[in-house]
Amino acid sequence: MISSRAIAGVGAGVLGLAIVAALAATGSGTDDAPATAATIDTPADEPTAPSPESSSSPSPPPSTAPPTSAPSIDLPNRGVHPEFREIDGWLQSDVTSLEELRGKVVAVQFWTFGCHNCTATLPHMQALYENYGGDDFEIVGIHAPEFDWEADVDNIENAAAELGVTWPIVLDTNKRTFHYWQEGPTGHWPRIYLLDRDGNIRYDHIGEGRYDEIDTAVQALLAEPA
């Protein structure tokens, strides 16, 4: 188990070169199944070109204040979230499980720092954290590396500092949780799930975009009775 530790700043060293190399090789951080976002089909890591949806420019993040009443959006209850499988610990948090976050609305995002599609979503994630983070809302980033250099903890910490990721990070080094949550032959980076206060999955989106919709969903879940 890797303990929580403060993120140090990062220069343009090995991490920067690694990210440039990854983007040059993959264009979007994809694995080897075509999909609407960065994907993984098997444990083998073979890059493919991004789909038109995944390579589109991200929408600007919203700057909406928390609502006084629930906005209108369909958020079906899809049952309690799956458990974490064979994770290697947490960074930037004293929390050790999602169960400890019961009572909060939680955004769970699968990502890896070398994936262009993932980093394109970060301004919106930062806006969510700024607008809603606190006693009622949390973000948990499940870092599932595509390449070996993305699995190095120092590189993850440096990337988080450089990219402005200040929320808790789960280390899913071998992608066991990545595959367990995303059943079937294909998994995706990025993918965001919204959990209600009881830990039920109420929203699921693959890839970039739909930022206003995600913001509205967070507001609606926050407006539900605690």
Backbone as CSV, one residue per row, in Angstrom:
resi,resn,N_x,N_y,N_z,CA_x,CA_y,CA_z,C_x,C_y,C_z
1,MET,0.854,-1.190,0.000,0.000,0.000,0.000,0.885,1.233,0.000
2,ILE,0.620,2.135,-0.908,1.397,3.363,-1.003,0.673,4.435,-0.232
3,SER,1.340,5.061,0.689,0.697,6.055,1.541,0.506,7.351,0.780
4,SER,-0.382,8.169,1.291,-0.626,9.488,0.707,0.613,10.340,0.883
5,ARG,0.919,11.137,-0.117,2.014,12.070,0.028,1.779,13.301,-0.802
6,ALA,2.398,14.376,-0.437,2.187,15.641,-1.133,2.810,15.576,-2.507
7,ILE,2.179,16.233,-3.444,2.664,16.272,-4.820,3.734,17.355,-4.944
8,ALA,4.855,17.040,-5.521,5.896,18.024,-5.776,5.694,18.618,-7.150
9,GLY,6.237,19.773,-7.386,6.174,20.353,-8.719,7.041,19.577,-9.675
10,VAL,6.796,19.796,-10.955,7.544,19.012,-11.937,8.023,19.933,-13.032
11,GLY,9.224,19.679,-13.506,9.784,20.407,-14.620,9.542,19.679,-15.909
12,ALA,10.418,19.907,-16.855,10.226,19.293,-18.171,11.182,18.140,-18.350
13,GLY,11.345,17.277,-17.407,12.284,16.160,-17.438,11.754,14.969,-18.158
14,VAL,12.008,13.805,-17.543,11.671,12.539,-18.181,10.192,12.437,-18.446
15,LEU,9.365,12.926,-17.509,7.911,12.842,-17.683,7.454,13.573,-18.929
16,GLY,7.958,14.801,-19.142,7.537,15.546,-20.312,7.903,14.840,-21.591
17,LEU,9.150,14.314,-21.654,9.555,13.577,-22.846,8.700,12.354,-23.050
18,ALA,8.339,11.690,-21.939,7.535,10.471,-22.056,6.163,10.779,-22.608
19,ILE,5.548,11.874,-22.125,4.209,12.222,-22.600,4.251,12.586,-24.074
20,VAL,5.290,13.347,-24.490,5.426,13.698,-25.897,5.566,12.456,-26.752
21,ALA,6.394,11.502,-26.254,6.590,10.270,-27.001,5.300,9.490,-27.129
22,ALA,4.505,9.457,-26.039,3.247,8.709,-26.084,2.273,9.337,-27.050
23,LEU,2.174,10.661,-27.042,1.234,11.319,-27.938,1.647,11.146,-29.387
24,ALA,2.963,11.162,-29.634,3.427,10.950,-30.997,3.112,9.553,-31.473
25,ALA,3.189,8.580,-30.536,2.974,7.185,-30.912,1.514,6.851,-31.077
26,THR,0.633,7.448,-30.227,-0.761,7.025,-30.219,-1.724,8.076,-30.719
27,GLY,-1.372,9.318,-30.620,-2.267,10.384,-31.044,-3.359,10.659,-30.043
28,SER,-3.783,9.661,-29.228,-4.875,9.887,-28.295,-4.802,8.987,-27.082
29,GLY,-3.766,8.200,-26.931,-3.688,7.292,-25.801,-4.602,6.107,-25.930
30,THR,-4.926,5.675,-27.154,-5.847,4.558,-27.320,-5.117,3.240,-27.257
31,ASP,-5.851,2.190,-26.878,-5.363,0.831,-27.024,-5.965,0.240,-28.282
32,ASP,-6.113,-1.091,-28.355,-6.332,-1.656,-29.669,-7.752,-2.037,-30.022
33,ALA,-8.774,-1.321,-29.534,-10.136,-1.521,-30.012,-10.727,-0.186,-30.395
34,PRO,-11.341,-0.051,-31.605,-11.955,1.227,-31.966,-13.172,1.488,-31.102
35,ALA,-13.332,2.707,-30.647,-14.474,3.068,-29.809,-14.639,4.565,-29.848
36,THR,-15.565,5.086,-29.031,-15.811,6.521,-29.006,-14.859,7.244,-28.079
37,ALA,-13.971,6.525,-27.423,-12.989,7.131,-26.542,-11.763,6.264,-26.571
38,ALA,-10.733,6.666,-25.827,-9.576,5.812,-25.707,-10.010,4.492,-25.114
39,THR,-9.554,3.381,-25.685,-10.054,2.077,-25.282,-8.943,1.087,-25.025
40,ILE,-9.311,-0.001,-24.359,-8.422,-1.147,-24.236,-9.241,-2.396,-24.489
41,ASP,-8.732,-3.281,-25.321,-9.461,-4.467,-25.731,-8.949,-5.706,-25.024
42,THR,-7.646,-5.818,-24.899,-6.999,-6.948,-24.232,-5.870,-6.390,-23.402
43,PRO,-5.227,-7.212,-22.536,-4.074,-6.709,-21.785,-2.937,-6.240,-22.666
44,ALA,-2.848,-6.674,-23.923,-1.805,-6.200,-24.817,-2.059,-4.751,-25.164
45,ASP,-1.005,-3.930,-25.162,-1.150,-2.506,-25.388,-0.705,-2.144,-26.797
46,GLU,-1.659,-2.110,-27.745,-1.362,-1.750,-29.115,-2.134,-0.490,-29.457
47,PRO,-1.471,0.619,-29.845,-2.182,1.873,-30.107,-2.959,1.844,-31.407
48,THR,-4.079,2.579,-31.412,-4.852,2.775,-32.629,-5.225,4.237,-32.735
49,ALA,-5.747,4.624,-33.893,-6.145,6.017,-34.097,-7.419,6.310,-33.342
50,PRO,-7.611,7.562,-32.895,-8.830,7.921,-32.175,-10.019,7.999,-33.112
51,SER,-11.216,7.811,-32.539,-12.426,7.985,-33.314,-12.733,9.466,-33.448
52,PRO,-13.630,9.842,-34.379,-13.951,11.265,-34.530,-14.454,11.894,-33.253
53,GLU,-15.275,11.165,-32.470,-15.832,11.738,-31.238,-14.754,11.997,-30.219
54,SER,-13.805,11.011,-30.074,-12.803,11.134,-29.028,-11.774,12.199,-29.343
55,SER,-11.580,12.531,-30.623,-10.561,13.497,-30.984,-11.101,14.906,-31.120
56,SER,-12.385,15.090,-30.862,-12.966,16.421,-30.974,-12.491,17.310,-29.845
57,SER,-12.492,18.607,-30.082,-12.050,19.552,-29.070,-13.006,19.567,-27.904
58,PRO,-12.472,19.623,-26.668,-13.359,19.619,-25.511,-14.144,20.908,-25.397
59,SER,-15.340,20.801,-24.849,-16.143,21.983,-24.593,-15.578,22.724,-23.397
60,PRO,-15.779,24.021,-23.312,-15.284,24.751,-22.147,-16.000,24.302,-20.889
61,PRO,-15.284,24.260,-19.756,-15.905,23.795,-18.524,-16.967,24.757,-18.033
62,PRO,-17.991,24.232,-17.373,-19.026,25.117,-16.843,-18.547,25.839,-15.601
63,SER,-19.204,26.880,-15.251,-18.872,27.598,-14.021,-20.155,27.879,-13.253
64,THR,-20.985,26.841,-13.152,-22.300,26.982,-12.545,-22.223,26.818,-11.029
65,ALA,-22.902,27.664,-10.299,-22.959,27.530,-8.847,-23.924,26.410,-8.475
66,PRO,-23.764,25.808,-7.304,-24.703,24.762,-6.868,-26.142,25.246,-6.895
67,PRO,-27.070,24.383,-7.322,-28.457,24.823,-7.505,-29.232,24.874,-6.202
68,THR,-30.348,25.580,-6.235,-31.246,25.583,-5.081,-32.313,24.506,-5.224
69,SER,-32.517,23.982,-6.447,-33.438,22.877,-6.678,-32.839,21.962,-7.728
70,ALA,-33.340,20.731,-7.806,-32.757,19.748,-8.700,-33.075,20.069,-10.149
71,PRO,-32.056,20.143,-11.043,-32.336,20.311,-12.458,-32.926,19.031,-13.027
72,SER,-33.538,19.132,-14.202,-34.211,17.987,-14.805,-33.236,17.182,-15.649
73,ILE,-32.994,15.923,-15.269,-32.138,15.013,-16.027,-32.464,13.591,-15.583
74,ASP,-32.436,12.662,-16.519,-32.739,11.265,-16.212,-31.495,10.589,-15.656
75,LEU,-31.571,10.104,-14.415,-30.438,9.471,-13.743,-30.889,8.124,-13.167
76,PRO,-31.051,7.113,-14.028,-31.525,5.818,-13.532,-30.551,5.192,-12.553
77,ASN,-31.103,4.439,-11.605,-30.276,3.747,-10.617,-29.776,2.441,-11.220
78,ARG,-28.462,2.320,-11.393,-27.864,1.141,-12.011,-27.233,0.196,-10.994
79,GLY,-27.546,0.428,-9.737,-27.041,-0.451,-8.686,-25.732,0.042,-8.093
80,VAL,-25.346,-0.579,-6.984,-24.136,-0.176,-6.276,-22.906,-0.444,-7.144
81,HIS,-21.958,0.464,-7.083,-20.731,0.357,-7.872,-19.974,-0.941,-7.562
82,PRO,-19.198,-1.462,-8.523,-18.345,-2.622,-8.243,-17.251,-2.263,-7.226
83,GLU,-16.640,-3.273,-6.673,-15.531,-3.053,-5.749,-14.247,-2.781,-6.528
84,PHE,-13.219,-2.326,-5.809,-11.904,-2.186,-6.409,-11.195,-3.540,-6.377
85,ARG,-10.433,-3.851,-7.425,-9.718,-5.111,-7.529,-8.210,-4.875,-7.622
86,GLU,-7.474,-5.405,-6.669,-6.004,-5.434,-6.695,-5.382,-4.073,-6.967
87,ILE,-5.879,-3.046,-6.301,-5.260,-1.732,-6.442,-3.976,-1.680,-5.621
88,ASP,-3.129,-0.707,-5.935,-1.844,-0.558,-5.256,-1.814,0.641,-4.319
89,GLY,-2.983,1.105,-3.895,-3.036,2.179,-2.927,-3.645,3.455,-3.478
90,TRP,-3.619,4.489,-2.644,-4.195,5.790,-2.968,-3.128,6.870,-2.847
91,LEU,-3.258,7.910,-3.640,-2.447,9.114,-3.506,-3.373,10.286,-3.185
92,GLN,-2.846,11.243,-2.461,-3.547,12.496,-2.176,-4.819,12.300,-1.371
93,SER,-4.869,11.272,-0.546,-6.081,11.018,0.230,-5.777,10.085,1.389
94,ASP,-6.510,10.275,2.480,-6.466,9.329,3.594,-7.549,8.269,3.451
95,VAL,-8.398,8.417,2.440,-9.459,7.442,2.187,-8.841,6.174,1.614
96,THR,-9.406,5.016,1.951,-8.884,3.748,1.441,-9.951,2.936,0.705
97,SER,-11.171,3.462,0.583,-12.230,2.752,-0.135,-13.341,3.728,-0.491
98,LEU,-14.133,3.364,-1.496,-15.285,4.190,-1.849,-16.349,4.149,-0.766
99,GLU,-16.400,3.053,-0.025,-17.394,2.942,1.041,-17.227,4.049,2.072
100,GLU,-16.008,4.529,2.260,-15.767,5.618,3.208,-16.348,6.941,2.731
101,LEU,-16.729,7.005,1.467,-17.285,8.242,0.904,-18.800,8.223,0.836
102,ARG,-19.437,7.215,1.451,-20.896,7.182,1.508,-21.408,8.476,2.130
103,GLY,-22.493,8.981,1.580,-23.023,10.268,2.016,-22.604,11.408,1.109
104,LYS,-21.625,11.151,0.228,-21.199,12.140,-0.753,-21.590,11.684,-2.149
105,VAL,-21.787,12.645,-3.035,-21.844,12.358,-4.464,-20.405,12.236,-4.944
106,VAL,-20.092,11.171,-5.704,-18.715,10.899,-6.094,-18.635,10.740,-7.609
107,ALA,-17.696,11.467,-8.212,-17.358,11.266,-9.625,-16.142,10.356,-9.691
108,VAL,-16.295,9.187,-10.308,-15.198,8.234,-10.472,-14.767,8.291,-11.932
109,GLN,-13.507,8.647,-12.171,-13.020,8.744,-13.547,-11.844,7.799,-13.764
110,PHE,-11.944,6.952,-14.788,-10.813,6.146,-15.232,-9.988,6.984,-16.197
111,TRP,-8.660,7.055,-15.927,-7.799,7.909,-16.726,-6.366,7.413,-16.635
112,THR,-5.505,7.952,-17.491,-4.069,7.778,-17.374,-3.414,9.044,-17.904
113,PHE,-2.324,9.475,-17.278,-1.831,10.821,-17.553,-1.238,10.985,-18.947
114,GLY,-0.867,9.884,-19.624,-0.328,9.990,-20.969,-1.376,9.979,-22.058
115,CYS,-2.645,9.897,-21.688,-3.752,9.833,-22.654,-4.259,11.243,-22.949
116,HIS,-4.154,11.655,-24.212,-4.596,13.003,-24.583,-6.077,13.209,-24.298
117,ASN,-6.897,12.187,-24.597,-8.339,12.316,-24.345,-8.604,12.548,-22.864
118,CYS,-7.842,11.877,-22.007,-8.019,12.040,-20.558,-7.647,13.445,-20.112
119,THR,-6.484,13.917,-20.535,-6.044,15.237,-20.083,-6.952,16.343,-20.618
120,ALA,-7.603,16.094,-21.769,-8.525,17.097,-22.310,-9.744,17.294,-21.416
121,THR,-10.083,16.291,-20.594,-11.237,16.424,-19.695,-10.891,17.145,-18.397
122,LEU,-9.604,17.324,-18.114,-9.214,17.811,-16.790,-9.702,19.225,-16.475
123,PRO,-9.753,20.161,-17.431,-10.318,21.473,-17.071,-11.747,21.365,-16.539
124,HIS,-12.542,20.466,-17.120,-13.899,20.285,-16.616,-13.896,19.634,-15.240
125,MET,-13.033,18.642,-15.029,-12.951,18.003,-13.713,-12.517,19.026,-12.663
126,GLN,-11.587,19.893,-13.025,-11.147,20.940,-12.103,-12.293,21.894,-11.778
127,ALA,-13.117,22.218,-12.784,-14.266,23.097,-12.541,-15.271,22.432,-11.610
128,LEU,-15.517,21.130,-11.806,-16.407,20.404,-10.891,-15.880,20.462,-9.468
129,TYR,-14.584,20.246,-9.320,-13.993,20.211,-7.973,-14.049,21.587,-7.323
130,GLU,-13.822,22.608,-8.123,-13.876,23.975,-7.578,-15.294,24.355,-7.179
131,ASN,-16.283,23.965,-7.998,-17.664,24.374,-7.748,-18.344,23.571,-6.650
132,TYR,-18.038,22.263,-6.575,-18.816,21.384,-5.709,-18.005,20.630,-4.657
133,GLY,-16.676,20.607,-4.789,-15.857,19.822,-3.866,-16.031,20.273,-2.427
134,GLY,-16.059,19.316,-1.529,-16.247,19.628,-0.109,-16.930,18.482,0.596
135,ASP,-17.819,18.823,1.538,-18.470,17.802,2.353,-19.434,16.928,1.554
136,ASP,-19.951,17.435,0.433,-20.992,16.712,-0.302,-20.526,16.102,-1.619
137,PHE,-19.331,16.447,-2.093,-18.894,15.981,-3.404,-17.407,15.659,-3.390
138,GLU,-17.056,14.552,-4.066,-15.653,14.157,-4.189,-15.412,13.589,-5.579
139,ILE,-14.181,13.725,-6.059,-13.734,13.075,-7.283,-12.701,12.020,-6.899
140,VAL,-12.783,10.850,-7.527,-11.777,9.807,-7.361,-11.282,9.449,-8.753
141,GLY,-10.013,9.702,-9.018,-9.424,9.361,-10.300,-8.741,8.008,-10.219
142,ILE,-9.235,7.031,-10.971,-8.621,5.701,-10.972,-7.589,5.686,-12.099
143,HIS,-6.318,5.715,-11.720,-5.248,5.814,-12.702,-4.866,4.416,-13.175
144,ALA,-5.247,4.097,-14.416,-4.999,2.788,-15.018,-4.016,2.981,-16.167
145,PRO,-2.727,2.741,-15.963,-1.713,3.110,-16.955,-1.793,2.291,-18.231
146,GLU,-1.508,2.965,-19.338,-1.441,2.286,-20.627,-0.049,1.719,-20.877
147,PHE,0.983,2.464,-20.478,2.367,2.069,-20.711,3.110,1.967,-19.377
148,ASP,4.260,1.283,-19.402,5.016,1.043,-18.171,5.427,2.344,-17.487
149,TRP,5.842,3.351,-18.265,6.291,4.590,-17.644,5.153,5.353,-16.980
150,GLU,3.918,5.051,-17.374,2.764,5.657,-16.703,2.433,4.960,-15.390
151,ALA,3.024,3.801,-15.148,2.773,3.072,-13.904,3.709,3.501,-12.786
152,ASP,4.754,4.242,-13.109,5.716,4.686,-12.104,5.075,5.741,-11.202
153,VAL,5.116,5.513,-9.909,4.415,6.387,-8.966,4.970,7.810,-8.995
154,ASP,6.291,7.946,-9.085,6.861,9.291,-9.154,6.349,10.039,-10.387
155,ASN,6.247,9.344,-11.507,5.725,9.982,-12.714,4.258,10.382,-12.547
156,ILE,3.478,9.536,-11.874,2.068,9.862,-11.634,1.957,11.108,-10.750
157,GLU,2.742,11.138,-9.690,2.717,12.295,-8.788,3.126,13.572,-9.518
158,ASN,4.200,13.485,-10.304,4.657,14.659,-11.045,3.622,15.113,-12.065
159,ALA,3.006,14.155,-12.746,1.980,14.500,-13.732,0.778,15.147,-13.066
160,ALA,0.370,14.625,-11.910,-0.765,15.203,-11.194,-0.492,16.659,-10.837
161,ALA,0.725,16.940,-10.383,1.086,18.313,-10.042,1.076,19.204,-11.285
162,GLU,1.622,18.691,-12.381,1.713,19.478,-13.615,0.343,19.729,-14.229
163,LEU,-0.536,18.739,-14.127,-1.845,18.815,-14.776,-2.929,19.420,-13.879
164,GLY,-2.609,19.641,-12.596,-3.594,20.232,-11.695,-4.608,19.246,-11.165
165,VAL,-4.215,17.983,-11.046,-5.093,16.966,-10.463,-4.881,16.975,-8.952
166,THR,-5.839,17.525,-8.221,-5.684,17.687,-6.770,-6.568,16.743,-5.966
167,TRP,-7.406,15.973,-6.638,-8.326,15.056,-5.954,-7.663,13.697,-5.712
168,PRO,-8.276,12.827,-4.938,-7.686,11.510,-4.660,-7.471,10.694,-5.936
169,ILE,-6.363,9.945,-5.935,-5.999,9.084,-7.062,-5.854,7.656,-6.562
170,VAL,-6.499,6.723,-7.242,-6.356,5.296,-6.955,-5.365,4.706,-7.959
171,LEU,-4.419,3.920,-7.476,-3.411,3.306,-8.333,-3.885,1.926,-8.782
172,ASP,-4.333,1.856,-10.011,-4.815,0.596,-10.603,-3.763,0.096,-11.592
173,THR,-2.586,-0.207,-11.062,-1.399,-0.453,-11.879,-1.606,-1.536,-12.925
174,ASN,-2.250,-2.620,-12.551,-2.439,-3.747,-13.471,-3.798,-3.742,-14.165
175,LYS,-4.515,-2.661,-14.034,-5.817,-2.464,-14.682,-6.839,-3.526,-14.279
176,ARG,-6.733,-4.074,-13.096,-7.710,-5.069,-12.649,-9.076,-4.412,-12.398
177,THR,-9.053,-3.252,-11.739,-10.306,-2.525,-11.499,-10.855,-1.963,-12.804
178,PHE,-9.972,-1.464,-13.650,-10.342,-0.948,-14.979,-11.191,-1.969,-15.731
179,HIS,-10.749,-3.214,-15.753,-11.478,-4.257,-16.480,-12.696,-4.768,-15.700
180,TYR,-12.600,-4.769,-14.365,-13.716,-5.290,-13.565,-14.928,-4.369,-13.651
181,TRP,-14.694,-3.077,-13.624,-15.802,-2.125,-13.745,-16.358,-2.089,-15.154
182,GLN,-15.515,-2.264,-16.154,-15.923,-2.139,-17.554,-15.977,-3.539,-18.170
183,GLU,-17.039,-4.257,-17.856,-17.171,-5.631,-18.312,-17.262,-5.702,-19.828
184,GLY,-16.804,-6.817,-20.378,-16.834,-6.991,-21.817,-15.443,-6.867,-22.413
185,PRO,-15.325,-6.957,-23.724,-14.011,-6.985,-24.369,-13.314,-5.636,-24.446
186,THR,-14.043,-4.552,-24.194,-13.477,-3.219,-24.394,-13.608,-2.372,-23.136
187,GLY,-12.510,-1.717,-22.757,-12.532,-0.728,-21.689,-12.126,0.622,-22.258
188,HIS,-12.368,1.686,-21.521,-12.209,3.022,-22.093,-11.465,3.960,-21.151
189,TRP,-10.627,4.810,-21.749,-10.083,6.012,-21.125,-10.538,7.204,-21.968
190,PRO,-11.005,8.281,-21.431,-11.512,8.380,-20.064,-12.942,7.860,-19.997
191,ARG,-13.367,7.523,-18.802,-14.757,7.151,-18.549,-15.127,7.670,-17.170
192,ILE,-16.283,8.311,-17.085,-16.708,8.887,-15.814,-18.025,8.256,-15.371
193,TYR,-18.064,7.878,-14.105,-19.283,7.404,-13.458,-19.628,8.400,-12.351
194,LEU,-20.915,8.678,-12.173,-21.361,9.469,-11.033,-22.110,8.557,-10.076
195,LEU,-21.708,8.584,-8.816,-22.331,7.780,-7.769,-23.157,8.680,-6.868
196,ASP,-24.337,8.213,-6.484,-25.139,8.984,-5.533,-24.631,8.761,-4.111
197,ARG,-25.309,9.342,-3.149,-24.832,9.304,-1.759,-24.828,7.892,-1.169
198,ASP,-25.581,6.979,-1.799,-25.610,5.589,-1.335,-24.661,4.689,-2.112
199,GLY,-23.862,5.266,-3.007,-22.900,4.484,-3.764,-23.445,3.840,-5.013
200,ASN,-24.653,4.236,-5.436,-25.248,3.682,-6.656,-24.755,4.445,-7.880
201,ILE,-24.497,3.721,-8.971,-24.124,4.355,-10.227,-25.370,4.979,-10.848
202,ARG,-25.307,6.287,-11.084,-26.476,7.006,-11.614,-26.185,7.658,-12.971
203,TYR,-24.924,7.673,-13.376,-24.563,8.294,-14.649,-23.269,7.662,-15.136
204,ASP,-23.146,7.491,-16.470,-21.987,6.831,-17.067,-21.735,7.480,-18.423
205,HIS,-20.521,7.996,-18.615,-20.182,8.605,-19.909,-18.771,8.212,-20.318
206,ILE,-18.621,7.820,-21.579,-17.332,7.432,-22.158,-16.798,8.559,-23.019
207,GLY,-15.528,8.889,-22.817,-14.859,9.848,-23.689,-14.978,11.281,-23.222
208,GLU,-14.606,12.206,-24.110,-14.672,13.625,-23.827,-16.094,14.141,-24.041
209,GLY,-16.297,15.409,-23.686,-17.552,16.072,-24.003,-18.662,15.837,-22.993
210,ARG,-19.848,16.353,-23.342,-21.042,16.328,-22.499,-20.790,16.977,-21.133
211,TYR,-19.974,17.994,-21.108,-19.591,18.603,-19.833,-20.765,19.297,-19.145
212,ASP,-21.610,19.975,-19.915,-22.784,20.607,-19.308,-23.728,19.547,-18.736
213,GLU,-23.868,18.432,-19.451,-24.725,17.352,-18.970,-24.185,16.751,-17.679
214,ILE,-22.870,16.544,-17.620,-22.257,16.006,-16.399,-22.460,16.971,-15.242
215,ASP,-22.267,18.262,-15.507,-22.461,19.269,-14.467,-23.899,19.249,-13.952
216,THR,-24.848,19.148,-14.875,-26.265,19.085,-14.481,-26.544,17.848,-13.659
217,ALA,-25.951,16.716,-14.039,-26.143,15.479,-13.284,-25.597,15.596,-11.872
218,VAL,-24.427,16.204,-11.731,-23.869,16.409,-10.388,-24.808,17.277,-9.552
219,GLN,-25.309,18.359,-10.145,-26.223,19.225,-9.412,-27.462,18.471,-8.969
220,ALA,-28.011,17.639,-9.865,-29.232,16.890,-9.530,-28.987,15.905,-8.389
221,LEU,-27.848,15.228,-8.433,-27.545,14.261,-7.375,-27.287,14.966,-6.045
222,LEU,-26.654,16.122,-6.093,-26.436,16.880,-4.862,-27.754,17.367,-4.263
223,ALA,-28.737,17.620,-5.107,-30.017,18.119,-4.637,-30.903,17.022,-4.052
224,GLU,-30.548,15.765,-4.297,-31.329,14.662,-3.719,-31.150,14.633,-2.200
225,PRO,-32.134,14.176,-1.460,-32.010,14.124,-0.004,-30.825,13.280,0.451
226,ALA,-30.130,13.750,1.451,-28.973,13.016,1.979,-29.438,11.775,2.728
